[in-house]
Each structure stands twice: as C-alpha cells, then as structure tokens.
Amino acid sequence: MLAAVNSNGVCFLWNMVSSALPDESTRLNPKIKVQKELHNRYALKCRFSPDATLLATTSADQTCRVWRTADFSECATLKVPGQRWNE
C-alpha cells in the first residue's frame, strides 16, 4: 500500500500491484480515495503500522489519528496541546 496526505487534510490510499511478468513494472491501482476531512487543519505525515492494518495521520491541528486501512474507520485520536506530531 501507498498513502499520502495533502494540505487540505485529505488522505489518499493506493494498493500496489506487482506484475507476474518480469519485464513489467509495479503499477498503482487506486484502492481508496478518502474525500472526507480527516483533520481540521493541514495534514503533516502519514505512517503505516508494520502489518499495514492501521494508518496514523498527523496534522497541524495538534492531533494524531489512527485509522483502520480495511474500511478507513477511525480507531483512536491523540491530542496533546502544543504538539505538532511532525517527527
């Protein structure tokens, strides 16, 4: 999987598909394009859990949110005043 966040707080998630043929490269097949607002301000980073079942997104709204990649439901929100979660 490949994930990206943008300055509008939107997350994009793609499924990577490898070709069985040795001369063809890996291609991107869109799996999910999340259109809902994930954060109140711009997103900073996103990271997968080791097994790719969870995705953490961070934002300038001082939150870190954890999402299930299967259905993109939110399972946790961390908020620490003054924390930018950009490391």
C-alpha positions, 0 to 999 in steps of 0.5 A: 500500500501507498498513502499520502496526505495533502494540505487540505487534510485529505488522505489518499490510499493506493494498493500496489500491484506487482506484475507476474511478468518480469519485464513489467513494472509495479503499477498503482491501482487506486484502492481508496480515495478518502474525500472526507476531512480527516483533520481540521487543519493541514495534514503533516505525515502519514505512517503505516503500522508494520502489518499495514492494518492501521494508518496514523495521520498527523496534522497541524491541528495538534492531533494524531489519528489512527485509522483502520486501512480495511474500511478507513474507520477511525480507531483512536485520536491523540491530542496533546496541546502544543504538539505538532506530531511532525517527527 
